[in-house]
Amino acid sequence: FRVSLHTLYSNTPSDFDFKLESLAQEFSTLSEFAEHLAANVDIVFPVIHGKFGEDGGIQELLEKANVPFVGTPSNECLRAFDKHNASLELDAQGFLTVPNFLVEKDKLATSELEEWFRSINLNKENGKVIVKPTRAGSSIGVVVAYGANEAAEKAEGIFSEGIDNKVIIEVFLEGGCEFTAIVLDVGTANNSEPIVLLPTEVELQSSISSDIQEDTIFNYRRKYLPTQQVAYHTPPRFPAEVIDCIRKGVSLLFRHFGLRDFARIDGWFLPSPATSLPSSENGVKFGNTEYGAVLFTDINLISGMEQTSFLFQQASKVGFSHSRILRTIVQHACSRFPSLVTSNNAWTALSRKMQSAKQALIIPNGTCKQKAFVIFGGDTSERQVSLMSGTNVWLNLQGFDDLDVTPCLLAPSNGYSSHNEDFSESSRDVWTLPYSLVLRHTTEEVHAACFEAIEPERVEITSRLRNQVMKELERALSKQDWFAGFDITDEQPIKYSLQQWIDYVKEAKAVVFIAVHGGIGEDGTIQSLLESAGVPYTGPGPIASRTCMDKVATSLAVDHLASYGIHTIPKDVRAREELLKSSLVDIWNDLKAKLQTETVCVKPARDGCSTGVARLRCPEDLEVYANALRGTLPRLPANCLSKAHGVIEMPVPPPESLIFEPFIETDEIIISNKSWNDSTRHLVWKGENEWLEVTVGVVGKRGEMHSLNPSITVKESGDILSLEEKFQGGTGINLTPPPATIMSEDALQKCKSCIEMTANTLGLEGFSRIDAFVNVHSGEVLLIEVNTVPGMTPSTVLIHQALTEEPPIYPHKFFRTLLDLAFARAG
């Protein structure tokens, strides 16, 4: 399908795949698709991971149609993608390799596997091995096994899941350190000249929970999701000789396998003595150093390209922004195709002309760039979402040449405080961050990286290696007409107290984009401090922020609007101490009587979006929830309440008070599965309950807030959530606006006017997100909560809503609009 740009801002493919028939141009065959590309594009950049993307499939299709593309040709992809074949080739070329055993589907002989265990001196009962598909990307299907029998079982599991029909069993490299290295081809025409950037050490930490014994392998979840079980160090904390060996080996592999443009190669460093490597003839092989053994295990032909992926982490360490590294890769690829040399030269000339025109616009009267600071982090349960929001805002605002945007981390406090009274700005630190330090998965990792980056020894090592790599790159790339130079400077993170940071921002005459979710970022504290200093900032002011953080206060503020179609849900507030000390059966019966309900919704009285929200059906559910509060559990495991549910993140520290409300019954909207006689998928909605849950962004000046189109969330029937859906931008499907088959245009307009009235009554400004139930017939709303610092991740629903405006507002323009609103208010 040829999809619209809007589609790219979806949570997961499920968000749009059921709409493709109506929204996108379908190609009936792959050859028709290839013909379309041949007629309409200069060059293709494949970013399909795993099968068809990295095994030569898409590349062969493009080659047959004579369509230029970025990356390695099809035959070379096929050779490098198969982990077993690549391992044999590495061995033949004199590289150290990990001892391994190939298992093919329906050909598994346990006796042969046991013999392999014996041959490498591994205990066949409990020897530790890695079992993985030979041809799959992103660490999908990679598992640990103990002994030959369990290894055979895990291999059968991979076969039965249909991941691959060949599996490789490798020795687990005990005591090893994993690394990954990006390599760029900077040669001219088809003369390959690979230069390896600064490799990254992947530090894996075992689960500290005694009841969950998790093996330390760098799996899909650790690779792509916020997790505190992994930390990255670029460059690695290895001896210089080892880093040189890694860079030399990766360069040799790139040349030997005939790779093109760029790749990522992973491996292990085993400090001496390398007991996991049983082979005696290893002494003469490439990879032996004075300090231990270097082994290469995986060749990734298309590296991950999320905002914080290794490609961008490593490129930013040696002077490339996201756009500059991608442009360098694409322009290098163009230089390999004679038919594109003219286009490439024209593109270079045009981009230089545009750049100088932009500069001329900015500097005519000596005008300085407007400074903006994006602050994110904190220590609430929403801090990881805050990091993703802040990173996304910062990267989008980077595109404006008249802005100078600095990312900032609000460091966690020494302890946790849930009340303003306990807050002291002297106890909070803010770090201004260099480009490369932002590109991490967790706030804890960013914080730790700040301290590591200012250690004198690390500063010296990093600076020396960075200069070495940049000199190599500059020497080669300066021969290319199209190379525009480096655009990221090497800076140190700087620590300020919160008050010092505000003084610094004020002196810079800057604006602050607040992306700290919950806590002091959303309860009016940061807003008050900035307002006192006369610093403009995004979002509502202190009073509206404080009101909306308190769900009871929010309800009271709009209680008088019932005649306008704006209603609130009855609430019963209980202190946490009461739940921990009183009879839960008595409390349960009291709640049912007061709220006139059989099913109760519980949520913290003062916390951000969705944290600690649970549906309780009986006193036993209340007991499970109370025990989680008593034990200060960070989360409730899936399905621990009486009705099936997912993991429920709990606020840390536990809230002082909780709100109980009647649970509002809604009918799930479901996407039907494709049936055998019908290729399309349909929306199914019973419509027995007239209430639907919606989430709506509001944008504008105080008293003049504009409602964007509401979104509803849809579930898929009968589908177990895939790994991608569980762990990436979110689950479920967002429909913006609700389809006319569910909600009429009149009801939609009434809903939007109710949302605007709610926003204006609460004194909101800049932007916020309102969650409510809407009556599909009348458009009246039942308010749930207001988020004054809503999620701003790449796939957030606010982005979907802005894109449905007329004309569509793209993310960079949306975030710029919010900054401009902050200035307008200050003015």
Protein Blocks (a to p, Z undefined) as FASTA:
>chain_A
ZZdfklmmpfblmlmmmmmmmmpccdfbfklmmmmmmmmpmbdcdfbehehklnommmmm
mmmnopacedjdfklmmmmmmmmlmmmmmmmnopacdddddddehiacfklmmmmmmmno
pafklpccddddfbdghhioiacdedjklmmmmmmmmmmnomaccdcdddddehiacddd
ddddfbehjlccddddddddddddddfbfklccdddddfklmmmccfkbccddddfbdfk
lmmmmmmmmmmmmmmnopahiacddddddddddfklmbfklmmpghiafkbccddfbdcf
bdcfbfklmklmmmmmnopafklmmmmmmmmmmmmpmklmmmmmmmmmmmmmmmmmmmmm
mmmnopacddddddeedjdfklmmmmmmmmmmmmmmmmpmkbccddddddddfbdcfbfk
lpcfklpccddddfklmmcfbfklmmmmmmmmmgmklmmmmmmmmmmmmmmmmmmmmmpm
klgbjabdcdddddddfklmmmmmmmnopacddfbeghjllnommmmmmmmnopacedjd
fklmmmmmpmklmmmmmmmmmmnopacdddddddfklmmmmcfklmmmmmmmmnopabdc
dddfbdcehihpacdfbfklmmmmmmmmmnopabdcehkbfbdcddddddddddfbdcdd
ddddddddddddddfkbcbdcdddeklaccdcdddddeddehiaccdddddddddehiac
dfklmmmnbgcjddddddfklocfklmmmmmmmmmmmmmmnopghiacddddddfknopa
cdfbdcfbdcfbfkbmklmmmmmpccdddfklmmmmmmmmmmmmmZZ
